[in-house]
Amino acid sequence: MASGSKKVIFAALAGNSLIALTKFAASFYTGSSAMLSEAIHSVVDSGNQVLLLHGLRRAGRPADRTHPFGYGRELYFWAFVVALLIFSVGAGVSIYEGIHKVIHPQPVGTPWVNFIVLGLSILFEGGSFLVALKEFGQVRAGRSFWTAARACKDPAIFVVLFEDMAAMGGLVIALLGLLAAEYLHLPRMDGIASIAIGLLLAGAAIFLSRETKGLIIGESADPKVLTGIEELALASDAVQSINELRTMHLGPHDILLALSLDVHDNLTGGEIEKAVNDLEDAIRAKYPDIKRLYIEIQDAADAAEDAWEEYAARNKG
C-alpha cells in the first residue's frame, strides 16, 4: 500500500503542476479573480504533495534508540501541515482575492481562454481523482464513503482524495462564476466564485485537520480488527477471559497491540508460554499490520483493580 500511496501522490503532483502553470497564464491574460484563485489552489496542492512525499520518506526510517517505535507517525504530522496550508494559503488567498474583486469588479477579458483552461483542468484533475479514488476503494471495504474516509489511516490517500474533490468542486464553481460574469454581465460573480472556492477549501481543510489530529494523538485500529483479535484470543484453550485490549496506529500500516489475558489457573508455565506464542503467530498471520505485539498474563481481579486505579488517577480532582 505504500507504493499505492506514492502513486496517488505522484499522479496528483504531476497534474497539479501542469494545471497551475496554465491557470496562472490564463489569469494574467484575462484578469480573472476566480482563475487566479484556482491557480493558487493548484500551487498549494502541488506543494502539499511534495510535503506528503517528504512525510512518507521520513516515516519510513527504521526505529532507533530515541524512537524505539519508529517514525511512522511523522507522516501524520506532515499531513496536518498540509491541512493548515490548504486553510491558510489556499482558502485565505482565495477569499481575500474574491472580496477585492467584489468591491472593485472588473470585466474578465478574453473569457474563452479561461473556459478552455478550466475544461482541460477538469480533465487532468479528474484523472488524478480517479487514481486516488481507486486506491481509496481498496481500503473502503464495502463501507459508506464518509465512514471509510474517517476510518482511513493513510493520509497519503485521503488527503489527496479530498484535495482532488475540493479541486474539482472549485473548478466547477470557477466555471459557473465566469459564465455568469460573461453572459449575465455580472462581473462581481467572478469575485463571488473566488470567495466560494475559498470557503470550499476551508471546509476541506477543517475536515483534514480534524482527521489528521486524531491520528497524531493516537487512534485505535479498525473495530473489525479489534473484534477479530478478541475472537482469536478467546479461541485459545488457554485463555479464560480478556482483561484489556488496546491498539494504536503508529503509522498507516503499523499497529501497536497490548493485550492482557486471564488464563486458566491449572496451566503450567510451559503451557502458558506455548499458548502465548501460538496466539501471537495467529494474530500476526491474520493482521500483518500489527508490527508490535505485547501480551500480558494477569488475573482478572488484579486487572480490574489496576483499571480502577488508572481511572481514578485520570479523574482525580
C-alpha positions as CSV (number, residue, x, y, z in Angstrom):
1,M,0.0,0.0,0.0
2,A,3.0,2.3,0.5
3,S,3.7,2.1,-3.3
4,G,0.0,2.8,-3.9
5,S,0.2,5.9,-1.7
6,K,3.1,7.2,-3.7
7,K,1.3,6.5,-6.9
8,V,-1.6,8.7,-5.7
9,I,0.7,11.5,-4.7
10,F,2.8,11.4,-7.9
11,A,-0.3,11.5,-10.1
12,A,-1.7,14.4,-8.2
13,L,1.7,16.3,-8.2
14,A,2.1,15.9,-12.0
15,G,-1.5,17.0,-12.7
16,N,-1.4,20.0,-10.3
17,S,1.9,21.3,-11.5
18,L,0.8,21.4,-15.1
19,I,-2.6,22.8,-14.2
20,A,-1.1,25.6,-12.1
21,L,1.0,26.8,-15.0
22,T,-1.9,27.0,-17.4
23,K,-4.2,28.6,-14.8
24,F,-1.6,31.4,-13.9
25,A,-1.1,32.1,-17.6
26,A,-4.9,32.3,-18.1
27,S,-5.4,34.5,-15.0
28,F,-2.7,37.0,-16.0
29,Y,-4.0,37.1,-19.6
30,T,-7.7,37.6,-18.7
31,G,-7.6,39.2,-15.2
32,S,-10.0,36.6,-13.8
33,S,-10.0,36.5,-10.0
34,A,-11.6,33.1,-9.9
35,M,-8.9,31.8,-12.2
36,L,-6.2,33.3,-10.1
37,S,-7.7,31.6,-7.0
38,E,-7.7,28.3,-8.9
39,A,-4.0,28.8,-9.9
40,I,-3.1,29.5,-6.3
41,H,-5.1,26.4,-5.2
42,S,-3.1,24.2,-7.7
43,V,0.2,25.6,-6.4
44,V,-0.8,24.9,-2.8
45,D,-1.8,21.4,-3.9
46,S,1.5,20.8,-5.6
47,G,3.4,21.9,-2.5
48,N,1.2,19.7,-0.4
49,Q,2.1,16.6,-2.5
50,V,5.8,17.4,-2.0
51,L,5.2,17.6,1.7
52,L,3.4,14.3,1.7
53,L,6.3,12.7,-0.2
54,H,8.7,14.1,2.4
55,G,6.5,12.7,5.1
56,L,6.5,9.3,3.6
57,R,10.3,9.3,3.3
58,R,10.7,10.4,6.9
59,A,8.1,7.9,8.2
60,G,10.0,5.1,6.5
61,R,13.1,5.4,8.7
62,P,13.8,2.4,10.9
63,A,13.4,2.6,14.7
64,D,16.4,3.7,16.8
65,R,17.2,4.4,20.4
66,T,15.5,7.7,20.5
67,H,12.4,6.5,18.7
68,P,12.0,2.8,19.5
69,F,8.6,2.5,17.8
70,G,9.9,4.1,14.6
71,Y,8.9,7.3,12.8
72,G,5.6,6.2,11.2
73,R,3.6,9.0,12.8
74,E,5.7,11.7,11.2
75,L,3.6,11.2,8.1
76,Y,0.6,12.3,10.2
77,F,2.4,15.5,11.2
78,W,3.1,16.5,7.6
79,A,-0.4,15.7,6.7
80,F,-1.6,18.1,9.4
81,V,0.8,20.7,8.0
82,V,-0.8,20.2,4.6
83,A,-4.3,20.8,6.1
84,L,-3.1,24.0,7.6
85,L,-1.6,25.2,4.3
86,I,-4.9,24.5,2.5
87,F,-6.7,26.6,5.1
88,S,-4.3,29.5,5.5
89,V,-2.9,29.8,1.9
90,G,-5.4,28.3,-0.4
91,A,-8.6,29.4,1.4
92,G,-7.2,32.7,2.8
93,V,-5.8,34.0,-0.5
94,S,-8.9,32.9,-2.5
95,I,-11.3,34.7,-0.1
96,Y,-9.1,37.8,0.0
97,E,-8.9,38.0,-3.8
98,G,-12.6,37.4,-4.1
99,I,-13.5,40.2,-1.7
100,H,-11.2,42.5,-3.5
101,K,-12.9,41.7,-6.8
102,V,-16.4,42.1,-5.4
103,I,-15.5,45.5,-4.1
104,H,-13.7,46.5,-7.3
105,P,-15.4,44.5,-10.1
106,Q,-13.8,44.4,-13.5
107,P,-14.9,42.7,-16.7
108,V,-13.0,39.5,-17.4
109,G,-11.0,39.8,-20.6
110,T,-11.0,37.0,-23.3
111,P,-13.2,34.6,-21.3
112,W,-12.8,31.8,-23.8
113,V,-9.2,31.3,-22.6
114,N,-10.5,30.7,-19.1
115,F,-13.1,28.3,-20.3
116,I,-10.6,26.2,-22.3
117,V,-8.2,26.1,-19.3
118,L,-11.0,25.1,-16.9
119,G,-12.1,22.4,-19.2
120,L,-8.6,20.9,-19.6
121,S,-8.1,21.3,-15.8
122,I,-11.2,19.3,-15.1
123,L,-9.9,16.5,-17.3
124,F,-6.5,16.5,-15.7
125,E,-7.8,16.8,-12.2
126,G,-10.3,14.1,-12.9
127,G,-7.5,11.7,-13.8
128,S,-5.7,12.4,-10.6
129,F,-9.0,12.0,-8.7
130,L,-9.7,8.6,-10.3
131,V,-6.3,7.3,-9.2
132,A,-6.9,8.4,-5.6
133,L,-10.4,7.0,-5.7
134,K,-9.1,3.7,-6.9
135,E,-6.6,3.4,-4.1
136,F,-9.3,4.5,-1.6
137,G,-11.6,1.8,-2.9
138,Q,-9.1,-0.8,-1.7
139,V,-9.4,0.4,1.9
140,R,-13.1,1.2,1.7
141,A,-14.2,-2.5,2.2
142,G,-17.9,-2.0,1.5
143,R,-18.3,0.8,3.9
144,S,-20.0,4.1,3.1
145,F,-17.7,6.8,1.6
146,W,-17.7,9.0,4.7
147,T,-17.3,6.1,7.2
148,A,-14.4,4.8,5.2
149,A,-12.8,8.3,4.9
150,R,-12.9,8.8,8.6
151,A,-11.6,5.3,9.3
152,C,-8.8,5.5,6.8
153,K,-5.4,5.7,8.5
154,D,-3.3,6.6,5.4
155,P,-3.3,10.4,4.9
156,A,-1.3,10.0,1.7
157,I,-4.6,8.6,0.3
158,F,-7.4,10.5,2.0
159,V,-5.6,13.9,1.9
160,V,-5.0,13.7,-1.8
161,L,-8.6,12.4,-2.3
162,F,-10.2,15.3,-0.6
163,E,-7.7,17.8,-2.2
164,D,-8.9,16.5,-5.6
165,M,-12.5,16.6,-4.6
166,A,-12.1,20.2,-3.5
167,A,-10.2,21.0,-6.7
168,M,-13.0,19.5,-8.9
169,G,-15.6,21.5,-6.9
170,G,-13.5,24.6,-7.2
171,L,-13.2,24.2,-11.0
172,V,-16.9,23.9,-11.3
173,I,-17.5,27.0,-9.2
174,A,-15.0,29.0,-11.2
175,L,-16.6,27.9,-14.4
176,L,-20.1,28.9,-13.2
177,G,-18.8,32.2,-11.9
178,L,-17.1,33.1,-15.2
179,L,-20.2,32.1,-17.2
180,A,-22.3,34.3,-15.0
181,A,-19.8,37.2,-15.3
182,E,-19.7,36.9,-19.1
183,Y,-23.2,36.1,-20.2
184,L,-25.2,37.7,-17.4
185,H,-22.9,40.8,-17.4
186,L,-22.3,40.4,-13.6
187,P,-18.5,40.9,-13.1
188,R,-18.9,40.6,-9.4
189,M,-19.8,36.9,-9.9
190,D,-16.1,36.3,-10.7
191,G,-15.2,37.5,-7.2
192,I,-18.1,35.7,-5.6
193,A,-16.9,32.5,-7.2
194,S,-13.4,33.1,-5.7
195,I,-14.9,33.5,-2.2
196,A,-16.9,30.3,-2.7
197,I,-13.8,28.4,-3.7
198,G,-12.1,29.7,-0.6
199,L,-14.9,28.6,1.6
200,L,-14.8,25.1,-0.1
201,L,-11.1,24.8,0.6
202,A,-11.6,26.0,4.2
203,G,-14.2,23.2,4.7
204,A,-11.9,20.6,3.3
205,A,-9.0,21.8,5.4
206,I,-11.0,21.7,8.6
207,F,-12.1,18.1,7.9
208,L,-8.5,17.0,7.1
209,S,-7.0,18.8,10.1
210,R,-9.5,17.1,12.4
211,E,-8.8,13.7,10.9
212,T,-5.0,14.1,11.0
213,K,-5.1,15.5,14.5
214,G,-6.8,12.3,15.7
215,L,-4.0,10.2,14.1
216,I,-1.3,12.3,15.6
217,I,-2.6,11.9,19.2
218,G,-3.2,8.2,18.6
219,E,-6.2,6.3,17.1
220,S,-7.2,2.7,17.7
221,A,-7.3,0.1,15.0
222,D,-10.4,-0.6,13.0
223,P,-13.3,-2.1,15.1
224,K,-13.2,-5.1,12.8
225,V,-9.6,-5.7,13.7
226,L,-10.4,-5.4,17.4
227,T,-13.2,-7.9,17.0
228,G,-11.0,-10.3,15.1
229,I,-8.3,-10.2,17.8
230,E,-10.8,-10.9,20.5
231,E,-12.1,-13.9,18.6
232,L,-8.6,-15.3,18.1
233,A,-7.7,-14.8,21.8
234,L,-10.9,-16.4,23.1
235,A,-10.5,-19.3,20.7
236,S,-7.3,-20.3,22.6
237,D,-8.0,-23.2,25.0
238,A,-5.6,-21.5,27.5
239,V,-7.5,-18.2,27.7
240,Q,-10.2,-17.7,30.2
241,S,-11.0,-14.1,29.5
242,I,-9.7,-10.8,28.0
243,N,-8.8,-8.2,30.6
244,E,-7.8,-5.5,28.3
245,L,-7.2,-4.9,24.6
246,R,-5.6,-1.7,23.4
247,T,-4.3,-0.7,19.9
248,M,-2.8,2.4,18.4
249,H,-1.7,3.3,14.9
250,L,1.9,4.2,14.8
251,G,1.6,4.6,11.0
252,P,-0.9,3.7,8.3
253,H,0.3,0.1,8.3
254,D,2.0,-0.1,11.7
255,I,-0.3,-1.1,14.7
256,L,0.8,-1.4,18.3
257,L,-1.2,-4.1,20.2
258,A,-1.3,-4.5,24.0
259,L,-3.3,-7.5,25.2
260,S,-4.0,-8.5,28.8
261,L,-5.3,-12.1,29.3
262,D,-6.5,-14.2,32.2
263,V,-5.6,-17.8,31.6
264,H,-6.8,-21.0,33.4
265,D,-5.1,-21.5,36.7
266,N,-4.2,-25.2,36.1
267,L,-1.8,-24.4,33.3
268,T,1.9,-24.9,33.7
269,G,4.4,-22.2,32.7
270,G,5.4,-24.0,29.6
271,E,1.8,-24.4,28.5
272,I,1.2,-20.7,29.0
273,E,4.3,-19.8,27.0
274,K,3.2,-22.1,24.1
275,A,-0.3,-20.6,24.2
276,V,1.0,-17.1,24.0
277,N,3.4,-17.9,21.2
278,D,0.6,-19.6,19.2
279,L,-1.7,-16.6,19.7
280,E,1.0,-14.2,18.6
281,D,1.6,-16.2,15.4
282,A,-2.2,-16.3,14.7
283,I,-2.7,-12.6,15.2
284,R,0.3,-11.6,13.1
285,A,-0.7,-14.0,10.3
286,K,-4.2,-12.6,10.1
287,Y,-3.3,-8.9,10.7
288,P,0.2,-8.3,9.3
289,D,-0.2,-4.5,10.1
290,I,0.3,-5.4,13.7
291,K,4.0,-4.9,13.9
292,R,4.4,-4.7,17.7
293,L,2.5,-7.1,20.0
294,Y,2.7,-7.3,23.8
295,I,0.7,-9.9,25.7
296,E,0.4,-9.8,29.5
297,I,-0.9,-12.6,31.6
298,Q,-2.8,-11.3,34.6
299,D,-5.5,-12.4,37.0
300,A,-8.9,-10.8,36.1
301,A,-9.4,-9.4,39.6
302,D,-5.9,-7.8,39.6
303,A,-6.5,-6.4,36.1
304,A,-9.9,-4.9,37.2
305,E,-8.2,-3.3,40.3
306,D,-5.4,-1.8,38.1
307,A,-8.0,-0.4,35.7
308,W,-10.0,1.2,38.5
309,E,-6.8,2.8,39.9
310,E,-5.9,4.1,36.5
311,Y,-9.5,5.5,36.0
312,A,-9.3,7.2,39.5
313,A,-5.9,8.7,38.7
314,R,-7.2,10.2,35.4
315,N,-10.3,11.7,37.0
316,K,-8.6,12.9,40.2
317,G,-9.9,16.3,41.2
